[in-house]
Structure formats: C-alpha cells, structure tokens
Amino acid sequence: MIATDKLIIGVAPLGSFMGKDMNPNIPIQPEEIAEEAYRAWNEGASIVHIHARDKNGIATSDPEVFREISQRIRGRNVI
C-alpha cells in the first residue's frame, strides 16, 4: 500500500446470531453498540455495520431499536 492510498475501515461489532452466551464481550444493547462504534471510530473506522437486538438479546428489525442505537452513536459526535 502506498502512503497516499486511501483506506476505508468497516467494522461489525456484532452479528445477528451470536449472543453473550457465546461471548460475554459482544455488545448487544444500544449503549454497548454505541460505545463499540465510538471505540472503532477512534481507531480509524469509517463504517459501522449494525445489527440490533431487543431487550432480551434477540435479533430485531424494530426501527425504534435502530433509532436508539443511531441516536446514541450520533450523541458521541460520530456520524
């Protein structure tokens, strides 16, 4: 890689299947996901792929959960 090349770093802090039973460090609640996105941004990531979970840790497509995650990420001035 040449020093002038641009690099886009994307992260996916969690998937749609794994849960805390498989790895207790996986962020599944909105605050945890926002914190992980913020950490990744501080390390140079420019894209975060988000999966959402409900209060019980089950994968969801509920727009309210995604809205909360988005608001928490944007609240850290990460866009």
trRosetta pair geometry for C-beta under 8 A, 3 or more apart (Angstrom, degrees):
i j d omega theta_ij theta_ji phi_ij phi_ji
1 5 5.1 -112 -170 51 87 145
1 7 7.4 15 -157 -67 147 120
2 5 4.8 112 60 -24 77 101
8 46 5.3 -84 -148 55 77 128
8 47 6.4 38 170 -4 106 115
9 40 7.8 -157 123 175 114 97
9 43 7.9 -99 115 108 156 87
9 44 5.4 65 28 116 148 90
9 45 4.5 -102 105 -110 105 56
9 46 6.0 109 52 11 68 79
9 47 7.3 -174 97 33 43 80
10 45 6.7 95 -117 -156 17 98
10 46 7.2 -53 -76 65 60 69
10 47 3.8 -24 -109 76 89 112
10 48 7.3 180 -159 -79 67 24
10 49 6.4 51 172 -23 109 101
11 36 8.0 -143 129 147 135 98
11 37 7.7 174 79 -116 122 58
11 40 4.4 -110 27 -146 159 151
11 45 4.8 -38 -7 -126 114 151
11 47 7.3 161 22 90 58 63
11 48 5.5 -18 68 -114 88 70
11 49 7.1 -154 97 23 39 80
12 15 6.7 54 141 -77 122 65
12 48 7.5 138 -92 -168 39 56
12 49 4.1 -26 -95 67 92 111
12 50 7.9 -155 -137 -64 70 23
12 51 7.5 52 -171 -10 100 100
13 26 7.7 137 150 -157 78 66
13 27 5.2 -11 146 45 128 117
13 33 6.1 158 77 -136 140 69
13 36 4.0 96 -128 127 152 143
13 37 6.7 -96 -22 -60 139 66
13 40 7.0 -126 -66 -34 105 137
13 48 7.0 1 -12 -158 101 105
13 50 7.9 6 37 -108 97 60
14 18 6.7 -136 -160 70 83 101
14 26 5.1 94 -109 -173 109 102
14 27 5.8 -132 -37 66 122 68
14 28 6.2 139 -129 -87 170 64
14 33 7.0 -79 13 -103 120 98
14 36 8.0 94 -23 73 92 165
14 51 5.5 -110 97 54 90 111
14 53 7.8 -41 115 -28 151 118
15 18 5.3 74 52 17 104 98
15 51 6.0 57 179 0 20 158
16 51 4.7 -146 -76 -146 71 145
16 59 4.5 48 -164 -112 85 144
17 59 7.5 -19 -71 -43 38 134
18 22 4.7 -96 -154 62 90 143
18 23 6.3 10 169 23 126 105
18 26 5.8 -172 119 -92 109 163
19 22 5.8 104 56 11 56 95
19 26 6.8 -160 -171 69 20 144
19 28 6.8 27 -140 -80 68 151
19 57 5.3 76 -141 159 116 126
20 23 6.9 -88 -138 81 36 44
20 24 5.0 48 -168 -117 87 50
20 26 5.9 -142 -84 52 58 100
20 28 6.4 -94 -42 -3 98 136
20 57 6.5 -85 6 -131 103 148
22 26 7.3 34 73 -13 91 140
23 26 4.8 94 86 -29 100 101
27 32 3.4 -172 -149 139 91 102
27 33 4.8 157 132 -74 120 49
27 35 6.8 -165 -119 60 144 94
27 36 4.4 -140 -1 -20 155 136
28 32 6.3 19 36 69 40 141
28 33 7.3 21 -151 -52 6 98
28 53 4.4 -11 -179 33 93 156
28 57 5.1 24 147 -128 153 83
29 32 4.8 85 57 12 76 108
29 33 7.0 -151 90 -9 33 90
29 53 6.9 -74 -79 73 42 112
29 55 7.7 41 -114 -123 102 49
30 33 5.7 -58 -142 37 29 110
30 34 6.2 28 160 -18 66 107
30 52 7.9 11 -81 -137 81 91
30 65 6.8 -150 -67 -166 111 71
30 68 4.5 -51 -117 121 160 109
30 69 4.7 -132 -131 -80 88 66
30 72 5.4 133 157 1 100 149
31 34 5.8 -54 -146 37 30 111
31 35 6.4 32 154 -20 63 106
31 72 6.2 -135 -99 -152 49 155
32 35 5.7 -54 -149 35 30 112
32 36 6.4 27 154 -17 64 107
33 36 5.8 -56 -148 38 31 109
33 37 6.3 33 152 -20 65 106
33 50 6.5 74 179 -135 135 101
33 52 7.9 -48 -45 -108 170 59
33 69 5.2 -23 90 -135 137 112
33 72 7.5 99 77 81 86 133
33 73 7.7 -56 119 -61 88 104
34 37 5.6 -52 -146 36 32 113
34 38 6.3 34 154 -20 64 106
34 69 6.3 -169 -58 -156 89 61
34 72 3.5 -91 -72 124 155 113
34 73 4.8 -143 -127 -68 85 61
34 75 7.4 8 -165 49 144 103
34 76 6.5 148 171 -9 103 128
35 38 5.7 -55 -150 36 30 113
35 39 6.5 32 151 -20 64 104
36 39 5.6 -49 -147 34 34 113
36 40 6.4 34 153 -18 65 105
37 40 5.7 -55 -148 38 31 111
37 41 6.3 35 152 -22 65 105
37 45 7.9 -117 -158 87 57 136
37 48 4.5 12 -126 -113 102 168
37 50 7.8 -12 -76 -83 129 104
37 73 4.9 -25 91 -118 151 113
37 76 7.8 148 92 54 98 140
37 78 6.1 164 132 107 104 155
38 41 5.6 -51 -146 34 31 113
38 42 6.5 33 154 -19 63 105
38 73 7.1 -165 -54 -135 81 67
38 76 4.6 -59 -98 142 123 163
38 78 5.7 -150 -100 -25 67 146
39 42 5.7 -56 -153 35 31 113
39 43 6.6 20 152 -11 64 109
40 43 5.7 -65 -152 42 33 107
40 45 3.9 -8 153 18 97 146
40 48 6.2 127 77 -91 144 107
41 44 7.8 158 -174 22 27 9
41 45 5.6 -77 -81 64 39 89
41 46 7.9 89 -122 -90 72 32
41 48 7.6 -51 -56 -44 91 121
41 76 7.9 148 47 113 147 122
41 78 4.6 -123 -55 -126 170 128
45 48 6.4 75 137 -67 133 81
48 73 7.3 -155 59 -132 150 149
50 66 7.0 122 115 -131 134 87
50 69 5.9 138 -163 134 146 150
51 59 6.4 -46 173 -128 112 98
52 59 7.3 99 80 -157 55 56
52 60 5.3 -67 106 70 100 83
52 61 7.1 127 54 -102 117 27
52 62 6.7 -124 117 50 141 77
52 65 4.3 122 178 118 135 121
52 66 5.2 -93 -56 -69 147 71
52 69 6.2 -131 -102 -19 100 143
53 56 7.9 -128 166 73 96 49
53 57 5.1 -9 177 -146 136 35
53 58 6.3 135 -156 61 81 27
53 59 6.1 -51 -101 -91 68 35
53 60 6.2 105 -147 13 20 95
53 65 7.3 -155 66 -177 29 146
54 57 7.2 -53 67 15 65 17
54 58 5.1 -8 35 57 107 85
54 60 4.6 92 -47 -35 89 140
54 62 6.8 77 -88 8 92 137
54 65 6.6 -96 -94 -81 54 148
60 65 5.5 80 90 24 126 157
61 66 7.8 0 -168 -33 45 123
62 65 4.4 77 80 3 103 106
62 66 7.1 178 93 -5 55 84
63 66 5.5 -56 -147 43 41 111
63 67 5.9 48 152 -27 71 104
64 67 5.4 -49 -144 33 32 116
64 68 6.5 34 154 -20 63 101
65 68 5.8 -51 -151 33 32 111
65 69 6.6 32 150 -17 64 104
66 69 5.6 -53 -149 37 34 112
66 70 6.2 35 153 -19 67 107
67 70 5.7 -56 -147 38 29 112
67 71 6.2 29 156 -19 65 107
68 71 5.8 -54 -144 37 29 110
68 72 6.3 27 157 -18 64 107
69 72 5.9 -61 -150 38 28 109
69 73 6.4 25 154 -17 65 107
70 73 5.8 -57 -147 37 30 108
70 74 6.1 22 158 -11 67 111
71 74 5.8 -57 -140 45 29 107
71 75 6.0 41 154 -32 63 107
72 75 5.4 -47 -146 28 30 120
72 76 7.3 24 154 -14 57 100
73 76 6.2 -64 -166 34 35 105
73 78 5.2 -80 173 76 83 108
73 79 8.0 131 127 -91 100 34
74 77 7.4 44 -177 -85 44 19
74 78 6.8 -116 -95 65 31 59
74 79 6.1 49 -115 -90 84 75
